[in-house]
Amino acid sequence: MAGLILNAFGNALTISANMGSAVWTASAVNYSHWFNVNVGILLFIIGFLNTVTNQILIKYWDWPRFVGEIAYVCFFSYFVSLFVTLFNSLGISSLSNLIRAILSCLGIVFFCIAISLYQRANILMHPNDDTTNILRFFYLQESAVAAQLIDFIPPIVAMIISFAITKNLYAVNIGTIFSILFNGLIIQTADKYIWPGLKHNFKTLGQSTSKSH
C-alpha cells in the first residue's frame, strides 16, 4: 500500500507541476485532453492493457496476477486523481517554472523509488511496472535501463499519434526528458540503497526466483 501511495503521489506531482510527466502518464494526459476524459480513467485503461500484455509476455494465464494488477490500477487511478486535486488546490500549478521543474523531477524520483520497492517485493504492483520487471528478468538479462527504454516505445508512439491529430502536446517537458534518461538508473540505484535487504522475488512461468543485487 505504501508503494502504491508513493507511486500515485509522485505521478500526481508531475501532472500538477505540468513541467513534464513520466512517459506513460504524459500519454494519458494527452489523451485526456484529446477525448475530454478524466486522466484517472485513461490511466485505468492503460493499466488494463498493460495487464493483458503481461499475460502474453509470461506465456501463460496467471489469474491471481491479472486480478491483483487490475485491483492495483483501480486504487492507483483513484489516488492519482485525488492527489492531483490536492496539489492543484495548493497552487502548485501557479509556482515558477523552476520550482515546478524541480517538483516534476522530484515526483519522478518518488515513483521510481516506489517501483523499486514493490518490484522487489513482487506481491502487488502496477501492471506497467510488472511489464518492465518481466522484460528486465525474462528477456533483457536483468537490465532495468533497457527494460525502461523498451517500455517507453508504446506511449511515445501514442503521443505522436495524438499530436499529429490534435496539434497539441501536453505534459511533455523537462520532467519527461528526466524520466526517459534516468528512470532505469534511479530504480537500479534504489535497488541497492533503499531497503537493500529487500531482494528481487521475480516470478515467471509459475516459479519464484530470488535475485540478489
N, CA, C and O of each residue as an XYZ file, in Angstrom:
852
protein
N       0.828     -1.206      0.000
C       0.000      0.000      0.000
C       0.864      1.258      0.000
O       0.550      2.230     -0.687
N       1.961      1.239      0.776
C       2.848      2.406      0.826
C       3.444      2.687     -0.542
O       3.548      3.841     -0.957
N       3.841      1.609     -1.254
C       4.395      1.779     -2.589
C       3.373      2.349     -3.556
O       3.701      3.192     -4.390
N       2.131      1.888     -3.445
C       1.055      2.386     -4.304
C       0.851      3.885     -4.087
O       0.774      4.654     -5.045
N       0.765      4.296     -2.808
C       0.518      5.708     -2.494
C       1.703      6.577     -2.936
O       1.507      7.664     -3.479
N       2.926      6.099     -2.704
C       4.102      6.864     -3.121
C       4.160      6.988     -4.644
O       4.544      8.032     -5.170
N       3.782      5.934     -5.342
C       3.752      5.959     -6.805
C       2.717      6.973     -7.300
O       3.009      7.796     -8.168
N       1.510      6.906     -6.741
C       0.449      7.839     -7.133
C       0.824      9.275     -6.787
O       0.576     10.197     -7.564
N       1.429      9.456     -5.603
C       1.868     10.783     -5.158
C       2.862     11.375     -6.158
O       2.714     12.524     -6.573
N       3.872     10.595     -6.545
C       4.884     11.084     -7.475
C       4.309     11.408     -8.842
O       4.628     12.448     -9.418
N       3.458     10.522     -9.371
C       2.847     10.775    -10.677
C       1.944     12.004    -10.647
O       1.948     12.807    -11.580
N       1.169     12.146     -9.571
C       0.283     13.308     -9.445
C       1.077     14.602     -9.341
O       0.667     15.633     -9.876
N       2.205     14.549     -8.658
C       3.054     15.739     -8.534
C       3.558     16.191     -9.901
O       3.607     17.389    -10.179
N       3.929     15.244    -10.751
C       4.398     15.626    -12.095
C       3.257     16.205    -12.930
O       3.468     17.125    -13.720
N       2.052     15.667    -12.756
C       0.898     16.169    -13.518
C       0.559     17.590    -13.082
O       0.355     18.467    -13.922
N       0.499     17.818    -11.775
C       0.130     19.132    -11.251
C       1.201     20.182    -11.561
O       0.879     21.325    -11.886
N       2.482     19.785    -11.458
C       3.568     20.720    -11.747
C       3.583     21.108    -13.220
O       4.016     22.205    -13.571
N       3.109     20.205    -14.086
C       2.969     20.481    -15.521
C       4.284     20.932    -16.162
O       4.314     21.827    -17.007
N       5.367     20.282    -15.732
C       6.664     20.536    -16.367
C       7.254     19.238    -16.908
O       8.470     19.054    -16.959
N       6.360     18.358    -17.305
C       6.776     17.094    -17.883
C       6.519     15.934    -16.950
O       7.062     15.881    -15.846
N       5.691     15.005    -17.393
C       5.388     13.817    -16.613
C       6.151     12.621    -17.158
O       6.759     12.695    -18.226
N       6.118     11.522    -16.423
C       6.655     10.267    -16.939
C       5.938      9.931    -18.237
O       4.812     10.375    -18.458
N       6.581      9.152    -19.093
C       6.095      8.980    -20.456
C       4.692      8.386    -20.503
O       3.836      8.881    -21.238
N       4.444      7.326    -19.725
C       3.100      6.733    -19.739
C       2.058      7.719    -19.199
O       0.962      7.830    -19.748
N       2.401      8.426    -18.130
C       1.474      9.405    -17.570
C       1.225     10.533    -18.564
O       0.093     10.994    -18.709
N       2.273     10.980    -19.248
C       2.128     12.036    -20.250
C       1.196     11.600    -21.373
O       0.391     12.395    -21.857
N       1.302     10.345    -21.785
C       0.408      9.864    -22.846
C      -1.042      9.891    -22.368
O      -1.942     10.240    -23.133
N      -1.272      9.520    -21.092
C      -2.627      9.564    -20.540
C      -3.153     10.996    -20.494
O      -4.318     11.238    -20.807
N      -2.303     11.942    -20.106
C      -2.709     13.350    -20.052
C      -3.096     13.855    -21.450
O      -4.097     14.557    -21.599
N      -2.312     13.502    -22.462
C      -2.616     13.945    -23.827
C      -3.937     13.378    -24.334
O      -4.718     14.091    -24.965
N      -4.191     12.108    -24.064
C      -5.453     11.506    -24.500
C      -6.615     11.997    -23.656
O      -7.757     12.021    -24.116
N      -6.327     12.393    -22.410
C      -7.356     13.001    -21.577
C      -7.836     14.318    -22.189
O      -9.035     14.594    -22.228
N      -6.886     15.126    -22.665
C      -7.247     16.390    -23.335
C      -7.932     16.123    -24.669
O      -8.891     16.808    -25.025
N      -7.453     15.143    -25.398
C      -7.992     14.838    -26.727
C      -9.460     14.412    -26.633
O     -10.299     14.920    -27.376
N      -9.774     13.488    -25.727
C     -11.121     12.930    -25.639
C     -11.949     13.540    -24.508
O     -13.086     13.129    -24.273
N     -11.369     14.530    -23.805
C     -12.060     15.189    -22.697
C     -12.548     14.167    -21.665
O     -13.707     14.176    -21.249
N     -11.633     13.295    -21.270
C     -11.914     12.235    -20.308
C     -10.985     12.418    -19.109
O      -9.831     12.813    -19.272
N     -11.485     12.133    -17.908
C     -10.665     12.236    -16.703
C      -9.393     11.405    -16.839
O      -9.435     10.268    -17.310
N      -8.266     11.975    -16.426
C      -6.986     11.293    -16.589
C      -6.947      9.981    -15.813
O      -6.250      9.049    -16.214
N      -7.685      9.896    -14.709
C      -7.743      8.657    -13.948
C      -8.324      7.511    -14.765
O      -7.860      6.374    -14.670
N      -9.350      7.815    -15.575
C      -9.956      6.792    -16.434
C      -8.964      6.317    -17.481
O      -8.874      5.121    -17.762
N      -8.216      7.258    -18.061
C      -7.208      6.885    -19.058
C      -6.111      6.042    -18.437
O      -5.636      5.090    -19.056
N      -5.702      6.377    -17.221
C      -4.676      5.594    -16.528
C      -5.180      4.176    -16.261
O      -4.408      3.219    -16.322
N      -6.469      4.041    -15.967
C      -7.031      2.701    -15.766
C      -7.008      1.904    -17.069
O      -6.635      0.731    -17.073
N      -7.400      2.532    -18.166
C      -7.413      1.846    -19.467
C      -6.010      1.381    -19.838
O      -5.817      0.251    -20.288
N      -5.034      2.264    -19.643
C      -3.639      1.908    -19.926
C      -3.206      0.742    -19.036
O      -2.547     -0.191    -19.495
N      -3.581      0.807    -17.767
C      -3.228     -0.263    -16.842
C      -3.839     -1.596    -17.251
O      -3.187     -2.635    -17.153
N      -5.091     -1.569    -17.709
C      -5.745     -2.800    -18.159
C      -5.005     -3.395    -19.359
O      -4.772     -4.603    -19.414
N      -4.637     -2.542    -20.319
C      -3.897     -3.023    -21.492
C      -2.540     -3.592    -21.085
O      -2.096     -4.596    -21.643
N      -1.874     -2.949    -20.105
C      -0.611     -3.473    -19.586
C      -0.804     -4.850    -18.957
O       0.030     -5.742    -19.117
N      -1.919     -5.009    -18.239
C      -2.201     -6.277    -17.568
C      -2.335     -7.415    -18.578
O      -1.794     -8.502    -18.372
N      -3.053     -7.162    -19.661
C      -3.213     -8.175    -20.709
C      -1.868     -8.465    -21.373
O      -1.545     -9.619    -21.656
N      -1.086     -7.413    -21.619
C       0.243     -7.592    -22.218
C       1.117     -8.488    -21.354
O       1.857     -9.322    -21.876
N       1.039     -8.325    -20.047
C       1.858     -9.132    -19.146
C       1.530    -10.619    -19.257
O       2.427    -11.460    -19.199
N       0.241    -10.944    -19.416
C      -0.145    -12.342    -19.567
C       0.481    -12.944    -20.833
O       0.861    -14.115    -20.860
N       0.577    -12.129    -21.860
C       1.199    -12.583    -23.111
C       2.701    -12.778    -22.916
O       3.274    -13.755    -23.397
N       3.330    -11.845    -22.210
C       4.781    -11.898    -22.029
C       5.229    -13.080    -21.165
O       6.292    -13.651    -21.406
N       4.425    -13.453    -20.156
C       4.822    -14.578    -19.309
C       4.409    -15.922    -19.913
O       4.763    -16.979    -19.392
N       3.654    -15.871    -21.021
C       3.346    -17.052    -21.846
C       2.389    -18.043    -21.189
O       2.344    -19.215    -21.564
N       1.633    -17.572    -20.219
C       0.543    -18.388    -19.668
C      -0.388    -17.447    -18.907
O      -0.006    -16.328    -18.566
N      -1.614    -17.911    -18.644
C      -2.586    -17.035    -17.982
C      -2.503    -17.222    -16.481
O      -2.766    -18.306    -15.960
N      -2.133    -16.152    -15.789
C      -1.967    -16.161    -14.331
C      -3.088    -15.319    -13.733
O      -2.984    -14.093    -13.680
N      -4.173    -15.977    -13.279
C      -5.339    -15.248    -12.778
C      -5.045    -14.404    -11.548
O      -5.481    -13.253    -11.497
N      -4.318    -14.925    -10.543
C      -4.003    -14.066     -9.382
C      -3.234    -12.805     -9.780
O      -3.489    -11.724     -9.249
N      -2.296    -12.949    -10.712
C      -1.531    -11.799    -11.191
C      -2.451    -10.810    -11.893
O      -2.363     -9.602    -11.673
N      -3.335    -11.332    -12.741
C      -4.259    -10.495    -13.503
C      -5.185     -9.712    -12.580
O      -5.320     -8.495    -12.709
N      -5.822    -10.418    -11.645
C      -6.779     -9.772    -10.735
C      -6.061     -8.767     -9.832
O      -6.565     -7.669     -9.595
N      -4.876     -9.148     -9.329
C      -4.121     -8.251     -8.452
C      -3.732     -6.958     -9.142
O      -3.802     -5.883     -8.546
N      -3.318     -7.062    -10.410
C      -2.896     -5.854    -11.134
C      -4.080     -4.965    -11.485
O      -3.956     -3.740    -11.476
N      -5.221     -5.560    -11.792
C      -6.421     -4.763    -12.049
C      -6.835     -4.025    -10.772
O      -7.209     -2.853    -10.815
N      -6.762     -4.725     -9.639
C      -7.099     -4.078     -8.362
C      -6.138     -2.926     -8.081
O      -6.551     -1.854     -7.641
N      -4.844     -3.162     -8.343
C      -3.844     -2.117     -8.103
C      -4.157     -0.880     -8.933
O      -4.151      0.236     -8.415
N      -4.431     -1.076    -10.224
C      -4.604      0.082    -11.104
C      -5.882      0.849    -10.755
O      -5.959      2.057    -10.980
N      -6.884      0.157    -10.208
C      -8.095      0.855     -9.749
C      -7.752      1.830     -8.625
O      -8.130      3.000     -8.673
N      -7.032      1.340     -7.615
C      -6.632      2.196     -6.497
C      -5.657      3.278     -6.950
O      -5.748      4.424     -6.508
N      -4.719      2.913     -7.836
C      -3.730      3.863     -8.334
C      -4.409      5.023     -9.054
O      -4.095      6.185     -8.795
N      -5.334      4.717     -9.952
C      -6.039      5.762    -10.701
C      -6.787      6.698     -9.761
O      -6.799      7.914     -9.956
N      -7.416      6.113     -8.732
C      -8.157      6.923     -7.765
C      -7.232      7.858     -7.001
O      -7.529      9.044     -6.856
N      -6.106      7.329     -6.510
C      -5.193      8.146     -5.720
C      -4.507      9.224     -6.563
O      -4.254     10.322     -6.069
N      -4.206      8.922     -7.826
C      -3.628      9.951     -8.697
C      -4.592     11.116     -8.837
O      -4.198     12.272     -8.680
N      -5.850     10.820     -9.132
C      -6.858     11.881     -9.267
C      -7.001     12.671     -7.972
O      -7.146     13.894     -7.993
N      -6.958     11.963     -6.841
C      -7.096     12.613     -5.537
C      -5.924     13.553     -5.269
O      -6.122     14.689     -4.838
N      -4.704     13.081     -5.524
C      -3.520     13.902     -5.271
C      -3.436     15.088     -6.246
O      -3.010     16.175     -5.856
N      -3.831     14.889     -7.494
C      -3.819     15.997     -8.456
C      -4.749     17.106     -7.973
O      -4.390     18.283     -8.007
N      -5.927     16.731     -7.529
C      -6.877     17.721     -6.995
C      -6.276     18.460     -5.798
O      -6.404     19.678     -5.683
N      -5.620     17.709     -4.909
C      -4.993     18.314     -3.733
C      -3.891     19.282     -4.135
O      -3.853     20.414     -3.654
N      -2.981     18.839     -5.025
C      -1.855     19.684     -5.427
C      -2.331     20.931     -6.162
O      -1.774     22.013     -5.978
N      -3.354     20.784     -6.990
C      -3.888     21.953     -7.699
C      -4.496     22.953     -6.720
O      -4.381     24.164     -6.907
N      -5.145     22.439     -5.676
C      -5.746     23.331     -4.673
C      -4.679     24.057     -3.865
O      -4.928     25.133     -3.322
N      -3.488     23.465     -3.787
C      -2.376     24.103     -3.072
C      -1.640     25.122     -3.946
O      -0.743     25.819     -3.473
N      -2.022     25.204     -5.208
C      -1.445     26.212     -6.098
C      -0.117     25.821     -6.724
O       0.636     26.693     -7.158
N       0.185     24.540     -6.781
C       1.460     24.111     -7.366
C       1.574     24.539     -8.829
O       2.648     24.917     -9.296
N       0.460     24.474     -9.536
C       0.493     24.833    -10.959
C       0.787     26.314    -11.183
O       1.079     26.716    -12.309
N       0.716     27.133    -10.130
C       0.955     28.578    -10.259
C       2.368     28.985     -9.837
O       2.720     30.163     -9.908
N       3.172     28.028     -9.403
C       4.534     28.335     -8.982
C       5.417     28.649    -10.191
O       5.006     28.451    -11.334
N       6.622     29.136     -9.934
C       7.534     29.483    -11.022
C       7.940     28.238    -11.803
O       7.844     27.118    -11.300
N       8.395     28.447    -13.038
C       8.805     27.327    -13.881
C       9.920     26.500    -13.234
O       9.919     25.271    -13.313
N      10.867     27.188    -12.596
C      11.993     26.486    -11.977
C      11.515     25.571    -10.852
O      11.914     24.408    -10.782
N      10.659     26.096     -9.970
C      10.156     25.293     -8.855
C       9.333     24.125     -9.375
O       9.445     23.009     -8.867
N       8.507     24.375    -10.383
C       7.677     23.290    -10.934
C       8.536     22.233    -11.622
O       8.222     21.044    -11.565
N       9.616     22.659    -12.268
C      10.527     21.700    -12.900
C      11.188     20.809    -11.849
O      11.329     19.601    -12.040
N      11.591     21.426    -10.738
C      12.200     20.658     -9.637
C      11.190     19.677     -9.051
O      11.518     18.518     -8.794
N       9.953     20.147     -8.842
C       8.915     19.282     -8.288
C       8.589     18.127     -9.231
O       8.338     17.007     -8.786
N       8.595     18.403    -10.524
C       8.322     17.354    -11.511
C       9.382     16.257    -11.444
O       9.055     15.071    -11.420
N      10.647     16.660    -11.414
C      11.745     15.689    -11.321
C      11.709     14.946     -9.990
O      12.013     13.755     -9.924
N      11.331     15.668     -8.921
C      11.221     15.033     -7.610
C      10.106     13.986     -7.611
O      10.250     12.913     -7.026
N       9.006     14.308     -8.269
C       7.915     13.350     -8.385
C       8.358     12.076     -9.081
O       7.954     10.980     -8.694
N       9.188     12.217    -10.107
C       9.715     11.059    -10.831
C      10.605     10.216     -9.924
O      10.535      8.987     -9.944
N      11.447     10.883     -9.124
C      12.292     10.159     -8.166
C      11.417      9.382     -7.184
O      11.710      8.228     -6.872
N      10.337     10.011     -6.692
C       9.438      9.356     -5.746
C       8.859      8.073     -6.334
O       8.901      7.019     -5.700
N       8.312      8.168     -7.563
C       7.661      6.963     -8.066
C       8.668      5.916     -8.530
O       8.335      4.731     -8.571
N       9.883      6.315     -8.879
C      10.913      5.327     -9.200
C      11.318      4.531     -7.957
O      11.554      3.325     -8.033
N      11.397      5.217     -6.816
C      11.686      4.519     -5.559
C      10.555      3.551     -5.231
O      10.800      2.424     -4.803
N       9.309      3.996     -5.435
C       8.163      3.121     -5.196
C       8.233      1.889     -6.095
O       7.983      0.770     -5.647
N       8.577      2.103     -7.366
C       8.692      0.991     -8.308
C       9.748      0.001     -7.844
O       9.524     -1.210     -7.866
N      10.898      0.515     -7.424
C      11.969     -0.346     -6.941
C      11.495     -1.212     -5.775
O      11.773     -2.411     -5.737
N      10.782     -0.609     -4.827
C      10.342     -1.337     -3.634
C       9.357     -2.445     -3.976
O       9.531     -3.587     -3.552
N       8.314     -2.107     -4.748
C       7.319     -3.156     -4.955
C       7.676     -4.114     -6.079
O       7.104     -5.201     -6.157
N       8.615     -3.738     -6.963
C       9.102     -4.729     -7.913
C       9.910     -5.802     -7.189
O       9.835     -6.981     -7.533
N      10.676     -5.392     -6.193
C      11.460     -6.366     -5.430
C      10.555     -7.260     -4.575
O      10.753     -8.473     -4.512
N       9.575     -6.660     -3.927
C       8.648     -7.451     -3.116
C       7.810     -8.383     -3.996
O       7.524     -9.520     -3.621
N       7.423     -7.879     -5.171
C       6.673     -8.644     -6.175
C       5.432     -9.308     -5.574
O       5.143    -10.473     -5.850
N       4.712     -8.556     -4.758
C       3.453     -9.038     -4.207
C       2.296     -8.436     -4.996
O       1.408     -9.148     -5.464
N       2.323     -7.127     -5.133
C       1.293     -6.409     -5.875
C       1.925     -5.153     -6.453
O       2.558     -4.388     -5.726
N       1.762     -4.932     -7.749
C       2.371     -3.757     -8.361
C       1.543     -3.277     -9.539
O       0.658     -3.980    -10.026
N       1.847     -2.064     -9.989
C       1.198     -1.543    -11.180
C       1.560     -2.440    -12.360
O       2.721     -2.826    -12.503
N       0.584     -2.780    -13.212
C       0.870     -3.687    -14.332
C       1.971     -3.202    -15.260
O       2.707     -4.017    -15.817
N       2.100     -1.885    -15.438
C       3.175     -1.390    -16.292
C       4.547     -1.671    -15.681
O       5.507     -1.946    -16.401
N       4.635     -1.601    -14.353
C       5.899     -1.898    -13.693
C       6.177     -3.395    -13.689
O       7.334     -3.815    -13.670
N       5.118     -4.199    -13.708
C       5.310     -5.633    -13.878
C       5.818     -5.920    -15.291
O       6.623     -6.829    -15.491
N       5.346     -5.142    -16.273
C       5.837     -5.297    -17.647
C       7.342     -5.093    -17.701
O       8.062     -5.899    -18.291
N       7.822     -4.008    -17.082
C       9.268     -3.762    -17.111
C      10.018     -4.815    -16.304
O      11.146     -5.172    -16.645
N       9.394     -5.317    -15.228
C      10.016     -6.383    -14.450
C      10.172     -7.652    -15.301
O      11.223     -8.292    -15.292
N       9.109     -8.002    -16.034
C       9.146     -9.178    -16.907
C      10.197     -8.995    -17.997
O      10.994     -9.896    -18.259
N      10.193     -7.825    -18.629
C      11.196     -7.557    -19.671
C      12.601     -7.637    -19.095
O      13.508     -8.196    -19.711
N      12.771     -7.069    -17.902
C      14.093     -6.994    -17.285
C      14.681     -8.379    -16.999
O      15.833     -8.650    -17.338
N      13.885     -9.254    -16.373
C      14.422    -10.532    -15.917
C      14.204    -11.687    -16.893
O      14.968    -12.652    -16.891
N      13.182    -11.595    -17.714
C      12.863    -12.703    -18.606
C      13.440    -12.520    -20.007
O      13.656    -13.497    -20.725
N      13.690    -11.262    -20.396
C      14.113    -11.005    -21.766
C      15.408    -10.204    -21.895
O      16.088    -10.321    -22.915
N      15.775     -9.391    -20.894
C      16.842     -8.399    -21.080
C      17.995     -8.541    -20.093
O      18.651     -7.552    -19.764
N      18.243     -9.729    -19.627
C      19.416    -10.011    -18.785
C      19.513     -9.068    -17.577
O      20.594     -8.596    -17.225
N      18.367     -8.809    -16.959
C      18.264     -8.058    -15.704
C      18.583     -6.565    -15.818
O      18.866     -5.925    -14.805
N      18.543     -6.003    -17.012
C      18.839     -4.584    -17.184
C      17.580     -3.745    -17.011
O      16.688     -3.774    -17.859
N      17.509     -2.994    -15.908
C      16.365     -2.105    -15.675
C      16.343     -0.973    -16.692
O      15.272     -0.527    -17.103
N      17.522     -0.504    -17.099
C      17.619      0.602    -18.060
C      17.035      0.184    -19.406
O      16.222      0.905    -19.983
N      17.451     -0.985    -19.908
C      16.943     -1.470    -21.197
C      15.443     -1.719    -21.129
O      14.717     -1.410    -22.074
N      14.976     -2.276    -20.017
C      13.550     -2.552    -19.866
C      12.731     -1.269    -19.893
O      11.678     -1.214    -20.527
N      13.215     -0.238    -19.206
C      12.501      1.039    -19.194
C      12.458      1.665    -20.578
O      11.420      2.188    -20.984
N      13.567      1.621    -21.311
C      13.620      2.241    -22.633
C      12.668      1.549    -23.604
O      11.990      2.217    -24.385
N      12.612      0.220    -23.565
C      11.694     -0.505    -24.438
C      10.253     -0.211    -24.043
O       9.381     -0.076    -24.902
N      10.009     -0.112    -22.749
C       8.659      0.161    -22.254
C       8.165      1.548    -22.673
O       6.957      1.785    -22.714
N       9.078      2.456    -22.980
C       8.697      3.806    -23.377
C       8.168      3.879    -24.813
O       7.512      4.858    -25.170
N       8.436      2.878    -25.634
C       8.086      2.945    -27.057
C       6.578      3.114    -27.283
O       6.193      4.026    -28.016
N       5.689      2.273    -26.685
C       4.244      2.437    -26.945
C       3.691      3.814    -26.584
O       2.975      4.395    -27.400
N       3.988      4.378    -25.382
C       3.411      5.692    -25.086
C       3.968      6.806    -25.967
O       3.259      7.769    -26.258
N       5.219      6.691    -26.393
C       5.785      7.704    -27.288
C       5.065      7.665    -28.628
O       4.728      8.708    -29.186
N       4.828      6.458    -29.145
C       4.077      6.312    -30.399
C       2.667      6.868    -30.236
O       2.151      7.546    -31.124
N       2.041      6.573    -29.078
C       0.686      7.071    -28.817
C       0.646      8.596    -28.810
O      -0.295      9.195    -29.330
N       1.662      9.223    -28.225
C       1.701     10.690    -28.184
C       1.978     11.290    -29.556
O       1.483     12.373    -29.869
N       2.755     10.608    -30.367
C       2.991     11.072    -31.740
C       1.679     11.087    -32.516
O       1.393     12.028    -33.256
N       0.880     10.025    -32.335
C      -0.427      9.956    -32.998
C      -1.335     11.070    -32.501
O      -1.992     11.749    -33.291
N      -1.366     11.254    -31.176
C      -2.201     12.299    -30.589
C      -1.801     13.677    -31.104
O      -2.658     14.484    -31.466
N      -0.501     13.942    -31.134
C      -0.026     15.247    -31.603
C      -0.337     15.461    -33.081
O      -0.689     16.568    -33.487
N      -0.208     14.411    -33.882
C      -0.472     14.516    -35.317
C      -1.919     14.906    -35.594
O      -2.214     15.586    -36.577
N      -2.815     14.469    -34.717
C      -4.238     14.739    -34.932
C      -4.694     16.028    -34.251
O      -5.429     16.818    -34.845
N      -4.264     16.243    -33.013
C      -4.743     17.409    -32.251
C      -3.858     18.640    -32.397
O      -4.296     19.759    -32.131
N      -2.604     18.432    -32.825
C      -1.604     19.512    -32.932
C      -1.250     20.114    -31.568
O      -0.701     21.213    -31.495
N      -1.562     19.398    -30.505
C      -1.221     19.835    -29.153
C      -0.425     18.747    -28.436
O      -0.616     17.555    -28.676
N       0.472     19.185    -27.549
C       1.272     18.240    -26.779
C       1.295     18.704    -25.328
O       1.739     19.813    -25.030
N       0.812     17.849    -24.429
C       0.716     18.197    -23.014
C       1.634     17.299    -22.177
O       1.966     16.180    -22.568
N       2.032     17.827    -21.013
C       2.784     17.063    -20.002
C       4.128     16.550    -20.511
O       4.683     15.602    -19.956
N       4.647     17.167    -21.552
C       5.967     16.798    -22.065
C       6.878     18.004    -21.911
O       6.669     19.042    -22.538
N       7.887     17.852    -21.073
C       8.787     18.958    -20.793
C      10.046     18.377    -20.160
O      10.399     17.225    -20.413
N      10.709     19.162    -19.352
C      11.972     18.731    -18.747
C      11.795     17.465    -17.900
O      12.693     16.624    -17.848
N      10.642     17.326    -17.237
C      10.397     16.143    -16.433
C      10.349     14.876    -17.275
O      10.820     13.822    -16.849
N       9.778     14.981    -18.471
C       9.700     13.833    -19.374
C      11.092     13.402    -19.811
O      11.404     12.211    -19.836
N      11.922     14.376    -20.153
C      13.297     14.066    -20.550
C      14.048     13.429    -19.380
O      14.788     12.461    -19.557
N      13.849     13.981    -18.191
C      14.474     13.434    -16.987
C      14.047     11.980    -16.777
O      14.864     11.125    -16.437
N      12.763     11.716    -16.984
C      12.231     10.371    -16.819
C      12.840      9.399    -17.826
O      13.258      8.302    -17.455
N      12.892      9.797    -19.095
C      13.445      8.926    -20.138
C      14.903      8.595    -19.854
O      15.337      7.456    -20.024
N      15.656      9.606    -19.419
C      17.091      9.417    -19.199
C      17.417      8.656    -17.917
O      18.383      7.895    -17.874
N      16.608      8.862    -16.868
C      17.041      8.393    -15.550
C      16.120      7.395    -14.851
O      16.480      6.895    -13.785
N      14.949      7.085    -15.403
C      14.059      6.134    -14.731
C      14.767      4.840    -14.329
O      14.776      4.455    -13.160
N      15.356      4.184    -15.319
C      16.016      2.909    -15.064
C      17.155      3.036    -14.083
O      17.329      2.184    -13.212
N      17.942      4.109    -14.221
C      19.083      4.321    -13.328
C      18.629      4.561    -11.891
O      19.230      4.037    -10.953
N      17.569      5.351    -11.716
C      17.065      5.623    -10.366
C      16.545      4.329     -9.737
O      16.788      4.072     -8.558
N      15.841      3.524    -10.510
C      15.315      2.255     -9.997
C      16.456      1.331     -9.574
O      16.418      0.745     -8.493
N      17.475      1.204    -10.435
C      18.612      0.346    -10.100
C      19.361      0.855     -8.873
O      19.817      0.064     -8.048
N      19.486      2.172     -8.753
C      20.161      2.758     -7.590
C      19.350      2.523     -6.326
O      19.906      2.198     -5.277
N      18.028      2.690     -6.425
C      17.160      2.440     -5.279
C      17.222      0.973     -4.858
O      17.151      0.658     -3.671
N      17.356      0.075     -5.843
C      17.503     -1.352     -5.528
C      18.673     -1.587     -4.572
O      18.608     -2.448     -3.694
N      19.737     -0.813     -4.756
C      20.958     -1.010     -3.968
C      20.944     -0.287     -2.625
O      21.488     -0.784     -1.640
N      20.311      0.902     -2.589
C      20.467      1.757     -1.407
C      19.195      2.000     -0.602
O      19.283      2.406      0.557
N      18.016      1.765     -1.176
C      16.765      1.935     -0.439
C      16.266      0.557     -0.021
O      15.817     -0.231     -0.853
N      16.349      0.275      1.290
C      15.988     -1.031      1.823
C      16.741     -2.143      1.072
O      16.111     -2.987      0.435
N      18.072     -2.150      1.141
C      18.879     -3.112      0.384
C      18.633     -4.563      0.759
O      18.940     -5.462     -0.024
N      18.088     -4.808      1.939
C      17.797     -6.182      2.338
C      16.634     -6.799      1.590
O      16.451     -8.016      1.623
N      15.840     -5.971      0.911
C      14.705     -6.459      0.134
C      15.202     -6.870     -1.246
O      15.571     -6.021     -2.058
N      15.210     -8.167     -1.506
C      15.750     -8.689     -2.754
C      14.638     -8.972     -3.759
O      13.479     -9.152     -3.386
N      15.004     -9.009     -5.028
C      14.031     -9.301     -6.080
C      13.482    -10.707     -5.922
O      14.227    -11.679     -5.798
N      12.177    -10.788     -5.931
C      11.480    -12.064     -5.865
C      10.635    -12.173     -7.121
O       9.410    -12.061     -7.073
N      11.304    -12.394     -8.245
C      10.631    -12.334     -9.544
C      10.013    -13.678     -9.893
O      10.674    -14.714     -9.829
N       8.735    -13.649    -10.264
C       8.023    -14.869    -10.619
C       7.787    -14.915    -12.131
O       7.289    -13.957    -12.723
N       8.142    -16.013    -12.727
C       7.874    -16.203    -14.149
C       7.598    -17.670    -14.416
O       8.247    -18.545    -13.843
N       6.655    -17.934    -15.267
C       6.258    -19.295    -15.598
C       5.889    -20.096    -14.350
O       6.164    -21.292    -14.248
N       5.249    -19.386    -13.391
C       4.759    -20.055    -12.212
C       5.797    -20.338    -11.156
O       5.493    -21.010    -10.170
N       7.024    -19.847    -11.326
C       8.076    -20.106    -10.370
C       8.552    -18.806     -9.760
O       8.393    -17.745    -10.362
N       9.137    -18.871     -8.569
C       9.690    -17.703     -7.891
C      11.185    -17.772     -7.931
O      11.783    -18.781     -7.559
N      11.808    -16.674     -8.395
C      13.262    -16.638     -8.493
C      13.783    -15.468     -7.698
O      13.434    -14.324     -7.986
N      14.611    -15.723     -6.703
C      15.163    -14.653     -5.884
C      16.400    -14.108     -6.538
O      17.312    -14.856     -6.891
N      16.432    -12.768     -6.706
C      17.572    -12.110     -7.340
C      18.279    -11.244     -6.318
O      17.630    -10.474     -5.610
N      19.576    -11.352     -6.228
C      20.349    -10.528     -5.313
C      21.193     -9.549     -6.103
O      21.868     -9.931     -7.060
N      21.156     -8.284     -5.703
C      21.919     -7.234     -6.400
C      22.703     -6.435     -5.384
O      23.415     -5.501     -5.751
